Amino acid sequence: MERIKDLRQYIDILAKLGDIRTIDREVDPHLEMAAIARRGYDLHAPAPLFNHIRGTSRGMRAMGGPAALSSVPGKPAARVALSVGLSADASWLDIVECLAASKHATPIPPRLVANAPCKQHILHGKEASLDLFPIPYLHDGDGGPYCNTWGTIVVKTPDGKWTNWSIARIQKLDAHRMTGLFMHPQHINTVWEAWRKIGKPMPFAVVQGAEPALPIVSSMPLDEYVNESDYLGGHFGEAIEVVSCETVDLDVPASAEIVIEGHVSIEREAEEGPFGEYPGYVVTEKSLQPVYHVECITYRDGAIWPFIPEGRPIDEYHTTVAVALSAEALSLLQEAGLPVAHVWSPLETANHWLFVTVQADWRDKLPGVSSEAFTDNIAQIIWNTKFGLLCPVIYVLDDDIDPTQPKDYLWAVATRCHPTKRCITSIGPVLPIIACYTDEERHARTGERVAHDCLLPAPGQGRQKHSSFEGAYPQEIRERVIHLWDAE
């Protein structure tokens, strides 16, 4: 496990792989910068690093595509893999298994340091202006520029027992105010409600451009009162360095490029949205949300502001949620003693589907359990979690299918999923921005969910062999064909 300790080291590593595109011409933060990043998603291009951004303070930079699909041939997961300490050629399932295993690692609390590069410039009061920074207007139709799409929000409960690191979208209102989503079951909403209950504004810090593992772990659906800092320390086997804020009682990752500090209002008093969300559509509704009041900004020389223009797959939302959600589900299913092989949320489905593949000998390990009962057990474990509302459709498949490969899972779903039978339906909480639900379901935040039993019959009971190269020919024939293939 090799920890990359800051964004600049990460950019240097990507550059050596040929996975950074430096853009020195002037770009406009109003739509143009985001359009370049989105075009990069479509082309699987190197991550853009913008060095000259119109209307911002001299030397300010921005980075798109920090955890998108890599442009390196044969290494699509390289950016995410490197971010969490794996090699560039690690697979998506390697990343999921690594993050799931780290849930059982001994947590290591962060280590407080006296100073950090993000303290090179310290702005207070009116000087702490968001206008200095390259905050992008991401989609035509958004409610305004968005200050946070890839930064980590740091908050702490009033009793000081839980420090939460999370990602949630934050919209710029003006030079000194922001607003963003606070909704159940987000942990930031849980912490904010605790402050609201005692009638005090919530201290916050928004961290931009920290070490690359931070946004990924900040996306993970860890349990309440589990500190992401401690999980990240356990994952790498070493404490994460943090530095104290200037105006609030919070510690933030010392690797930060930029730190925004202040307090969040007690009431919901600003309109937030619309915003182009991860299902690939603009969420047109506005909602009243609390206000972030900016009181101090610290930053380092030549600060880099990472951003993601969320939308139609595949972008950072899809890659990070896929690995985070899949790792959590895999860990829980294995803890329940179920013979599960892999879990994966296919990037192409905007994380609306979740595949669970099970071990070939599952019937031996669960004697007398039908495939429908097994599927139901899997589904209920997933749906009864914080992240269950992100999983409207679950497919349970045999482990002869690679759930990260569209050619595999599309064939399996088409040929093993009965049109009307062998499915478990349930009504429960859903995320309002999931695209497949009706307006009524989104407003009620409740809808139907389904788990499809796509498991093949037991051997000798109607199970069919694959009529493929691997399944239809003896091993000696396959080996001979492979040996002679390039010689002919």
N, C-alpha and C positions, 0 to 999 in steps of 0.2 A: 504494500500500500504506500504510494508516494504522494504526499500531500503537496499541492500547489498552494503557496501561502499568500499570493495576492493576484490581482487581476493582471498586472503588468507581466508577471512571470508567465501567467497563462497565455497572454497574447504572444509573448516571445516563443512559447512552445508551439502554438498554432502556426505562427509565421514559419517556423522551421519545417512544419509539415506542408507548407503551401496553402494553409487554410485561413489566411488573413488577406483581405483586400484593402490596402490603404488608399483613401480618397482624400487628396490634398486640395482639390478645387473647392470653391465655396458652395455649400449646400444650404438650402432653406429648411429650418426646423418645422415649418408649416407644410406638412404633407410630403415634401420631396424626400426628406431623410427617411421617413417611414416607407415610402414607396420603393426606395432603393433596397431597403431591408426585405420588403415583401417580395420583390422581384428575385432577390437572392434565395428566398425560400423555394420559389418555383423552380429555379435553376440548380438547386443544391450547390450554390456558389460559396466561395470563401466568405467568412464573416467580415462585414464592412467596418472599417475604423475611420471615422470622420475627423479630420484634423482642422477644418476651417468651416465654422458654422456661423451663418449670418446672424447678426444681432446679439451675440453672446459675448461675454467677457473674453478678452484676448487669452489664448492658450487653452480654452475649454474644448474638450473633445467628447465624442460619443461613440458607442459601439453597438451595432446591431448583430443579431444572430448569435448571442453568446452560448446558447446550448441547442442550436438547431442541428439539422442533419449535416454531417460533415461533407466537404467537397472531396475528401481524400478517397480515391477508388477503393472499394472493398472494405471501408471502415466507416459506415454510416453513423455509428454511435460514438465516434471518437471524441466529440466535444463533451458529451455527458460522461463518458468513461473516464477521460482525463480529469474532469472536474471532481469526481468522487475517488480519485486515487488509483484507478485501474489503467491498464495499457490502452493505447489508441485502438488496438484491434479487438478489444473486448466486445462481446455481443450484448444485445439488449437483455437477454436472459442472464448473462453473467452479472450485469449491473443489478438486476432485480435480486438475484440470490445474494449478492454482496450486501446490499442494503438491508435485506431481511435478516441476514446473519448478524448484522451490527446491532439489531434490536436486543440481542442477548449478550452483547459486549458489556463490560463493566463501564458505567458512565464515568467520564472524567470532567470535572467542573473546569470552567475557563480560568486562565491565569491573568490577573490584572497587571498591566504594565504602566509605567509612569508617563510615557509619551508615545506618539505615533505620527507618521507622515500626514495623516488627516488633520493634524493640528498646525500645519504650516501657515494656514490663514484662518483667522477666527473673526467672524462678523457677528455683531450684536444689534438688536433693535432694528431701526430702519435700514441699516447697512446690510442686514441679513435678508437680502432680496433674492427671490427666486428668479427674477429677470436676468440675473447674471449667468444663468446656466442654460445648457442646450436642451430644454424641455420640449419634447416633440408633440406636435399635433398629429395624431396617428392615423385617423381615418376621416374621410369626408363625411360629415354628419355627426361626429363626436361632439359632446357638450363643451369641449375646450381642450387645451393641451393636457396631457396626462403625466404627472410628476412621478408616478410609480407604476411600473409594470414588471420590473425585475429586481427592485430593491427590497430589502428586508425591513419590516417594521418591528421595532423593539418596544415592548411595553411590559409592565410589571404590576401584579396585583397589589392593592393597598397594604396588605399584610406583609408584602415582600417575599412571600413563599414561592412564587412562580414567576419566572421571567420568560415571556413568550416571544419567539422570533417567527414571523409569518410574512406571507406576501398577500397583499390585497391591492386592488387598483385604487389610485389616488389622483384626483383631478385638480389641476391648478385653478384657483378662483381669481387670485391677483398676486401681487408680489409677496404678500405675507400671509396668505390664507390658502388652504387646500381643503378638499372634502373627498370622502371615499366610502366604499361599501362597509357597513357594519351590519352583518346579518347572521342569524342562526344557521348553522352551528359553528361559524368561524370563532376561533379562540380569541381573536382581537375583540370580537363583540362581547364575549364572556367577560374579558378583563374590563372593557369599557363599562359594562353594566355594573360591575363591582364598584367602580369609581363613582358612577352616577348614583348608585344607591346611597353613598355617603355624602353626596352633594359636592364633590370636588372634581375639577377638570383633570383628565388623565394625562400624566406626563408621557411623551412619546419621543422616539428618535427614528428617523428613516435613514437607512444605510444604503448608499449607492456605491456599486463597484467594489464589493469586498471579494474575498477569495472565492473561487468559482463553485466550491461545494455548498456555500451558504444559501444561495437561492434554491438549490435543489432540496436541501434538508428543510428549509423554511416552507417548502411545498408539501412536506410529508404530513399525513394525518396522525401525528403522534397523540397519545392520550393527554388529557388535562393534567397539569402539574408535572409533566415531563418537559424538562428544559432542552430545547434543541441544541443549545451550546454543549450540554453534557453528552447528548447522543453523538454529536459531531466529534467531540473529544474521544469518546469510546470507539467510534468508527475508525479514526486515524491512530488511536493509541497514544495520543498526546494532547495536552491541554490547548484549547484555542485561545490565543492572546486577545484580551479585551482592554479597552481604555475608557476611562470615565468621561461622561459628557460634561459640558461646561455649565449648563443651566438646570439640568434635571438629574434626578438620582437614578441614572441608568448607566450601564456599561455596554459598550458597543464593540464589534469586532475591530481590532486595531488595523486590519488590512483595508479598511474602508478608503475609498477615494473621496467621498463626500458624506457628511452627516448633517441632517436637518433636525433641529431640536425644538421642542415647544410643548404645548398642552392642547388637548382635545376638548371641545365644548361639552357641557353636560347634556345639552338638548340637541335634537336633530333640527338644524336651522338653515341648511343650504341645499339647493337642488343639485343632484349628481346625475350625470349622464346627458344624453345617450352615449353608448360606447360599442365599438365593434368587438364582440366577444368571441371566445374560443370555439363555439360551434360553427362559426363561419358566417354569422349574420350580425347586423347591427341591432343591438337591443335598444329599441326606440323609447322605451319608458324612462321617465325621470323619477327620482325618489328623494325624499328629504333625508339627509344624512348629517352626522356631526361634522364640525369644522375643526381642522388642524390649524392652530395659530402658531406661526413660525416665529421663534424668538432668538434663535442663534443658528448659524451655519458655519461649519468648519470644513476645510477641504485642503487637498495637497496641490502642489504645483502641477499644472497640466492635467487637471482632473479629468477622468473619463466617466461618462454617464452611460451605463448600459440601458438598453430599452428593447421592448418587443412589441411590434404592432400585431397583436393577436388577430386571428381570423381563421380562414379555411385552412385545413391541415396541409403541411405539417410545419408547426413553429414550436417555440419553446414551451408554450403551455402544454402542448400535446406530448412532447418528449419527457418533460419533468413530471407531469401528472401521471403519465403512463408508468414510469419507473417507481414513483413514490406510492401510488395507489396499488400497483401490482406487488410491490415488496411488502406492504402492510397486509394485503390479503393473503399472500403466500405464508407469511409468518403466522397469522391467526389460524389458517386452515391446518398448517402443520402442528401448531400448538394443540389443536383440537384432536390430533391423532389421525387425521384423514390422509389416505395415501395419495396425496396430490403431487404431481410432477412439476408443473409450471403454472404461473398466472401471468397474463399479459393483457393490457388494454391496447388494442391495435391503433397505431397513430392515425391511420387513414380514416378511422371512424370518429375522429374528434373526441375520443375517450367515451363514446356513448355505449360501446360494447366492452365486455370483459370476458376473456377466455380463461377457462380453468381446464388444464389437461391432467388426467389422472393416470396413475401407474398401471401397467398392463395386468398386474396381479391383484388389482383392487378387490376382486370378488373373493380371493383367498384371505385377504386381510379383513374383509367385512362380510363374513359368511351369512347368508340369508337376507342380505340387504339388496333390494331391487335397485336398478339404475335410477328409477324415478325418485326413490327415497334418498338415494345418495345425492342426486342433484338438488333435491329440496334441502337437505342438510347443508350443503355447500352454500346455497343461496341465502338461507336464513342467517348463517354466520356472517356473510358479507353485508346483507341488508341491515342487520342489527348493529351497525357500527356508525361512527361519525361520517365515514366516507361512503356509506351505503347509498345515500341519496344521489351519488354520482354514477350509479350503476343501474340504469333502467333495463339493460338487456345483458343477460349472462348466458354463455354457451359452455356446456360441460362436454369435453371431448376426450377421446383416448390419446395417449401420448405418442402415437404414430404421426401426429400432426404438430408442426412447428407453428405456434400461434403468432410468431412475429413475421411470418411469410404469407402475404396475401394469396399467393397461388395455392398454398396449403389450406388456409382457413376458409377461403371462398369455396373451394372444392368440397371441403368437409361439411360446411353449413348447407350447401346446396344439395348434397347427397345423403346427409345423415339427419338433417333436421326435418321432422314430419311437419307438413303444412299446418296441421291443427292439433295434433296429439302430442303426448309426452312433453308437456310444458307446465311449469308451475307458475301461477300468477299470484300477485300479492299487491295490496294497496298500502302505500306508506309515504313518508316524506320524500320530496323530490327537490332538486335545485331549480329555482325559477327560470334560470337562463338556459336550461337544457332545451334544445330546439324541438324535440319530437313531441312535446306536450301541448295540449290545448291551452288557450288563454285562461279558461276556467281552472284548469289544473295548476297552471303556473301561479295564479293569484292565490289559490288555496294552499299552494305548496304541498299538494298531495296528489298522487297519481298512481297508475298501475305500473307494475314492474313484472318482468317475465324472466324465467330461467328455463332454457331449452336443454332437455336431456338428449344429447346427440351421441350417446355411448353406443358402440357396436354391440351386437349380441355376443354372448360367450362363445369361445371356440367350440365348434361342433354343433352349435345351435343356430345356424344360419349365417354365421360370420363369414364374410367373403374376403379373399385375398386381394391385394392391390394388383391391378393389371397395369403395372408400371415397370420400369427397368429394374427397380429394387425388388418388386413383389412378384413378378411373373417369370423370372428366370433363375435357375440355380446359381449358386455362388461361383462355381467354377466357370460357367459361361460368362458371367458378368466380369470376372477377373480377366478372362481371355479377351473379351471385347475391349476393356479398358487398356490392356497391355498393347493391343494391336491398333488401337484407334488412331494414334498419332503417327504410326509407322506406315500406314497405308496412304 
